[in-house]
Amino acid sequence: MGNSNEKGLGTLRLTMFGIGLILASGAFAIPGDFASSGAYPLASLIGWGIAGIGMLSLCMCFFRLGIAKPELTSGLYTYAREGFGEFIGFCSAWGYWISAILAQISFITMLFSSLGSFFPVFGEGNNVASIVTASVIIWLIALLVSRGINQAVTINVVVVIAKLLPILVLLVAIVFARAFDPSVFFANFTGEGVGKSLLEQVKGTTFITVWIFIGIEGSVVISERAKNTKVAGRATLICFLCMLALYMMISILSMGVMPTEELAALKTPSVAGVLQAVVGDWGAMLVNIAVIISIAGALFTYTILCVDSAYAPASKGCFPKFFARLNRRGAPVTSLLLSTVVIQIFLVIIYFNAATYQVCYALSTSMIMFPYFLSGLYCLKITIKGETLTGPMESGTKASVWIFAVIGAVYGAWMLYASGWQSVLASAVLFGPGILLYLYTQKQKGVKVLPKTTDAVAVVVVLAAFVAAIILMANGTIQLF
C-alpha cells in the first residue's frame, strides 16, 4: 500500500494515506446497519459520541506506543506479548489474522450483494453462484500474489475515488435537495415503545462503529514515514476526525430522509437505498457500481493484509516457522495458501448458514476487539510505569497521555461488554483451535510452553470459554453465523 521506503511525508499526504486505509465497505452500510441494530436517533448520537472519544483515545494510544516502544513494530500482537505474556500475545495475533480473513468474507458478501442488483443470479451475495464465483476470484488473487504481483498505486487511487464519490453525492444531494426532514429525524427520537432500552440501543451500535474504524491502527503505523512526531500526530488526528465527521453525516442525514424502520428494511448497501430515495434510481446504481469497483480493487489489498497478518507473527516467532516460508519471488507462500484455504472454508460455511454481510463483519469485529483492548491496556500499563511519559512530547502533554491511556483501556473493555457475552463466547469458538497452533509453535522453538502464570491462566480461560461455547451452540443458545 504505497512505497515502504517513502520517508518525510507531510501532513496532507500522511492524512490521505490514513483515510485510504480506514475508509472501507462499512461506510456504504451505515444507515441500514444502525437502524437494524435497533438504534434510533438519540442512541445513534450517543453511540457516535462514545465511539468518537473511545476510538480517538485508542488511536492516540497506538501513536504513543509507537513513540515509547519503537522496537515493537510488527503489529498489535507485539504489545500484547510484551505486556501480558506469550500466549496472550499469540491470541492477539491469532485474533487479528482471523479478523482480517472474516473482513475479506464480509467484503465478498457485500460485493456480490451489489452485483445482485444488476445480476439477480447472485441474490444477497451468499448463494451458490456467489460462493462459486467468489472462490474462483480468491484463488486467482492468491495466484497473482504468489507471483509477486502487488496492488498498483493506480488501483489505489481508483478505489479511493470510487469510495468517496457516491458518499459525497449522497451528502450534497441531501443538502441541496433539502431531503433532510427534521420531523422525520425527531419523529421517534428516543425509540420509545420499540422494545429496546436506550442502553441496549447504544450497545447495538458498537459492532458498527468499531467495524468502520478498523484500520485506524494502520494509519498510526505509517506515522513512521512522517517528517517528525508532530506531523504524525497532527495527521493521525485529522485523519480520524475527517472519518468521524464523514460517518456521522452519513448516519445523521440519512435518519432525516427515511424513518428508522424504513432504513432497517433497506438492502445492503443501504446508502444505495437512501440515495435512491433522494435522487432516483440512478443514485442506487451509482452506489452499487462504486461498491463493486472499490471492493473488487480492495480484495487485493485485503488478501495481502490477511497474508501479512500471519507472516509477520511467524517472522517474530509467534506463529510456526512455516508461516514465514517464502517462494522464489519473495511471496510468503505458506501464509498465502493457508489464508486462502481458511477464506474458502468460511465461504462454504456462510453458504450453508446463509450468513449476511452484517453477520460476517460482526464476527470479524469480535475477533479484533481483543487485540484493541490489549493494546489499550498495555498503553495504560506502561503509562503507570512512566514509560510513555518520557521521550518526545511534541504530540501532547503528560496529562493528555494519561487521559488517552485510561480512556483507551476503558473503551476496550466497553467494546467487549457492549458486544455481549454471546458474542464473546462465539469468538471463543475461533480462538480455541488456536491453542493447538500455539503449543506447536512453542515446541518448535524448544521453549517452555507456558512461561508465565498469566499464560497458564489465559489458556484455562480460553479452553473453558471454548467448551462452554460449543455446548451453548449445540443447544441453540448462541450461533457462530
Stockholm file with secondary structure:
# STOCKHOLM 1.0

chainA/1-481         MGNSNEKGLGTLRLTMFGIGLILASGAFAIPGDFASSGAYPLASLIGWGIAGIGMLSLCMCFFRLGIAKPELTSGLYTYAREGFGEFIGFCSAWGYWISAILAQISFITMLFSSLGSFFPVFGEGNNVASIVTASVIIWLIALLVSRGINQAVTINVVVVIAKLLPILVLLVAIVFARAFDPSVFFANFTGEGVGKSLLEQVKGTTFITVWIFIGIEGSVVISERAKNTKVAGRATLICFLCMLALYMMISILSMGVMPTEELAALKTPSVAGVLQAVVGDWGAMLVNIAVIISIAGALFTYTILCVDSAYAPASKGCFPKFFARLNRRGAPVTSLLLSTVVIQIFLVIIYFNAATYQVCYALSTSMIMFPYFLSGLYCLKITIKGETLTGPMESGTKASVWIFAVIGAVYGAWMLYASGWQSVLASAVLFGPGILLYLYTQKQKGVKVLPKTTDAVAVVVVLAAFVAAIILMANGTIQLF
#=GR chainA/1-481 SS CCCTTCCCBCHHHHHHHHHHHHCCGGGGGHHHHHHHTTCCHHHHHHHHHHHHHHHHHHHHHHHHHHHHCTTCCSCHHHHHHHHHCHHHHHHHHHHHHHHHHHHHHHHHHHHHHHHTTTCGGGTTTTSHHHHHHHHHHHHHHHHHHHTTCCCCHHHHHHHHHHHHHHHHHHHHHHHHTTCCCHHHHTTTTTCTTSSCCHHHHHHHTHHHHHHHHTTHHHHHHGGGGBSSHHHHHHHHHHHHHHHHHHHHHHHHHHHTTSCHHHHHTSCSSHHHHHHHHHHCHHHHHHHHHHHHHHHHHHHHHHHHHHHHHHHHHHHTTSSCGGGGCCCTTSCCHHHHHHHHHHHHHHHHHHHHHTCCHHHHHHHHHHHHHHHHHHHHHHHHHHHHTTGGGSSCCTTCCHHHHHHHHHHHHHHHHHHHHHHCHHHHHHHHHHHTTHHHHHHHHHHHHTSCSSCSHHHHHHHHHHHHHHHHHHHHHHTTSSCCC
#=GC SS_cons         CCCTTCCCBCHHHHHHHHHHHHCCGGGGGHHHHHHHTTCCHHHHHHHHHHHHHHHHHHHHHHHHHHHHCTTCCSCHHHHHHHHHCHHHHHHHHHHHHHHHHHHHHHHHHHHHHHHTTTCGGGTTTTSHHHHHHHHHHHHHHHHHHHTTCCCCHHHHHHHHHHHHHHHHHHHHHHHHTTCCCHHHHTTTTTCTTSSCCHHHHHHHTHHHHHHHHTTHHHHHHGGGGBSSHHHHHHHHHHHHHHHHHHHHHHHHHHHTTSCHHHHHTSCSSHHHHHHHHHHCHHHHHHHHHHHHHHHHHHHHHHHHHHHHHHHHHHHTTSSCGGGGCCCTTSCCHHHHHHHHHHHHHHHHHHHHHTCCHHHHHHHHHHHHHHHHHHHHHHHHHHHHTTGGGSSCCTTCCHHHHHHHHHHHHHHHHHHHHHHCHHHHHHHHHHHTTHHHHHHHHHHHHTSCSSCSHHHHHHHHHHHHHHHHHHHHHHTTSSCCC
//
